[in-house]
Amino acid sequence: MTLVAIAEADYVQVPIEPLDDTLPEDPEKIAEVIEKLETEMRDAARKFQFERAAELRDKVKGLRTKLVPL
């Protein structure tokens, strides 16, 4: 086994859950959802639940792209 194969075995692709399609179209409502998720994210980080915090961070990032399309 080569060193590259050993190093690649350490990485795992984490599936990202799709965003909930039932989100409101109103930007103010989306901003409220983002605020709630950010609060949950900080709480999870305080409890050392870093995987959950990262999941919430990714959801917030996805919502922000819906709020302000590139």
SEFI-34637 format. One record per atom (N, C-alpha, C): residue in three letters; x, y, z. Coordinates in steps of 0.1 Angstrom, whole numbers, padded with zeros to 4 digits, always signed. Example, Ala and Ser with C-alpha at 12.3 -4.5 7.8 and 13.67 -1.06 7.14 Angstrom:
ALA+0132-0057+0078 ALA+0123-0045+0078 ALA+0132-0033+0078 SER+0128-0022+0071 SER+0137-0011+0071 SER+0129+0000+0079 
//
This chain:
MET+0009-0012+0000 MET+0000+0000+0000 MET+0009+0012+0000 THR+0006+0022-0008 THR+0014+0034-0009 THR+0010+0044+0001 LEU+0018+0054+0003 LEU+0015+0064+0013 LEU+0003+0072+0008 VAL+0002+0075-0005 VAL-0010+0082-0010 VAL-0023+0075-0006 ALA-0023+0062-0009 ALA-0035+0054-0006 ALA-0038+0054+0009 ILE-0028+0054+0017 ILE-0031+0054+0032 ILE-0037+0068+0036 ALA-0031+0078+0030 ALA-0036+0092+0033 ALA-0050+0094+0028 GLU-0053+0089+0016 GLU-0067+0090+0011 GLU-0077+0082+0019 ALA-0073+0072+0025 ALA-0082+0064+0033 ALA-0087+0071+0045 ASP-0080+0082+0049 ASP-0083+0089+0061 ASP-0095+0099+0058 TYR-0098+0102+0046 TYR-0108+0111+0042 TYR-0121+0104+0038 VAL-0132+0110+0043 VAL-0145+0104+0040 VAL-0154+0115+0035 GLN-0162+0112+0024 GLN-0171+0122+0019 GLN-0184+0121+0028 VAL-0187+0132+0034 VAL-0199+0133+0043 VAL-0211+0138+0034 PRO-0221+0130+0034 PRO-0233+0134+0026 PRO-0240+0146+0032 ILE-0243+0155+0024 ILE-0250+0168+0028 ILE-0265+0166+0026 GLU-0272+0168+0036 GLU-0287+0167+0034 GLU-0292+0179+0026 PRO-0301+0176+0017 PRO-0307+0187+0009 PRO-0315+0196+0018 LEU-0315+0209+0014 LEU-0323+0219+0021 LEU-0337+0216+0020 ASP-0345+0219+0030 ASP-0359+0217+0031 ASP-0365+0225+0020 ASP-0373+0219+0011 ASP-0379+0227+0000 ASP-0391+0234+0004 THR-0396+0232+0016 THR-0408+0238+0021 THR-0405+0252+0028 LEU-0393+0257+0025 LEU-0389+0270+0031 LEU-0398+0281+0025 PRO-0400+0291+0033 PRO-0408+0302+0028 PRO-0400+0310+0017 GLU-0407+0316+0008 GLU-0401+0324-0002 GLU-0398+0338+0003 ASP-0404+0342+0014 ASP-0403+0356+0020 ASP-0389+0357+0026 PRO-0381+0367+0021 PRO-0367+0368+0026 PRO-0367+0371+0041 GLU-0377+0377+0047 GLU-0377+0379+0061 GLU-0378+0366+0069 LYS-0387+0358+0064 LYS-0389+0344+0070 LYS-0376+0336+0069 ILE-0369+0337+0058 ILE-0357+0329+0056 ILE-0346+0335+0066 ALA-0346+0348+0068 ALA-0336+0354+0077 ALA-0339+0349+0091 GLU-0352+0347+0095 GLU-0356+0342+0108 GLU-0351+0328+0110 VAL-0352+0320+0099 VAL-0348+0306+0100 VAL-0333+0305+0101 ILE-0326+0314+0094 ILE-0311+0315+0095 ILE-0307+0319+0109 GLU-0314+0328+0115 GLU-0310+0332+0129 GLU-0312+0321+0139 LYS-0323+0313+0137 LYS-0326+0302+0146 LYS-0315+0291+0144 LEU-0311+0288+0132 LEU-0301+0278+0129 LEU-0287+0283+0135 GLU-0284+0296+0134 GLU-0272+0300+0139 GLU-0271+0299+0155 THR-0283+0302+0161 THR-0283+0300+0175 THR-0281+0285+0179 GLU-0288+0276+0172 GLU-0286+0262+0174 GLU-0271+0258+0172 MET-0265+0264+0162 MET-0251+0261+0158 MET-0242+0265+0170 ARG-0244+0276+0175 ARG-0235+0281+0186 ARG-0237+0272+0198 ASP-0250+0269+0201 ASP-0253+0260+0212 ASP-0246+0247+0211 ALA-0247+0241+0199 ALA-0240+0228+0196 ALA-0225+0229+0198 ALA-0219+0240+0194 ALA-0205+0242+0195 ALA-0201+0243+0210 ARG-0209+0250+0218 ARG-0206+0251+0232 ARG-0207+0238+0239 LYS-0215+0229+0234 LYS-0216+0215+0239 LYS-0206+0206+0233 PHE-0197+0211+0225 PHE-0187+0203+0219 PHE-0193+0193+0209 GLN-0204+0196+0203 GLN-0210+0188+0193 GLN-0207+0194+0179 PHE-0194+0192+0176 PHE-0189+0199+0164 PHE-0195+0194+0151 GLU-0198+0181+0150 GLU-0204+0176+0138 GLU-0217+0183+0135 ARG-0225+0184+0146 ARG-0239+0190+0145 ARG-0237+0205+0142 ALA-0228+0211+0148 ALA-0225+0226+0145 ALA-0221+0228+0130 ALA-0213+0219+0125 ALA-0209+0220+0111 ALA-0221+0217+0102 GLU-0229+0208+0105 GLU-0241+0205+0097 GLU-0250+0218+0097 LEU-0252+0224+0108 LEU-0260+0236+0109 LEU-0254+0247+0101 ARG-0240+0248+0102 ARG-0233+0259+0094 ARG-0235+0257+0079 ASP-0235+0245+0075 ASP-0237+0242+0060 ASP-0251+0245+0056 LYS-0261+0243+0065 LYS-0275+0246+0062 LYS-0276+0262+0061 VAL-0270+0269+0070 VAL-0271+0283+0070 VAL-0265+0288+0057 LYS-0253+0283+0053 LYS-0247+0287+0041 LYS-0256+0285+0029 GLY-0263+0274+0029 GLY-0272+0271+0018 GLY-0284+0281+0017 LEU-0289+0284+0029 LEU-0300+0294+0030 LEU-0295+0308+0026 ARG-0283+0311+0030 ARG-0278+0325+0026 ARG-0277+0326+0010 THR-0274+0315+0004 THR-0274+0316-0011 THR-0288+0317-0017 LYS-0298+0312-0010 LYS-0312+0314-0014 LYS-0316+0328-0011 LEU-0311+0334-0001 LEU-0315+0347+0003 LEU-0309+0357-0006 VAL-0296+0355-0009 VAL-0289+0364-0018 VAL-0282+0356-0029 PRO-0289+0354-0040 PRO-0284+0346-0051 PRO-0272+0352-0057 LEU-0262+0344-0061 LEU-0250+0350-0067 LEU-0252+0353-0081 
//
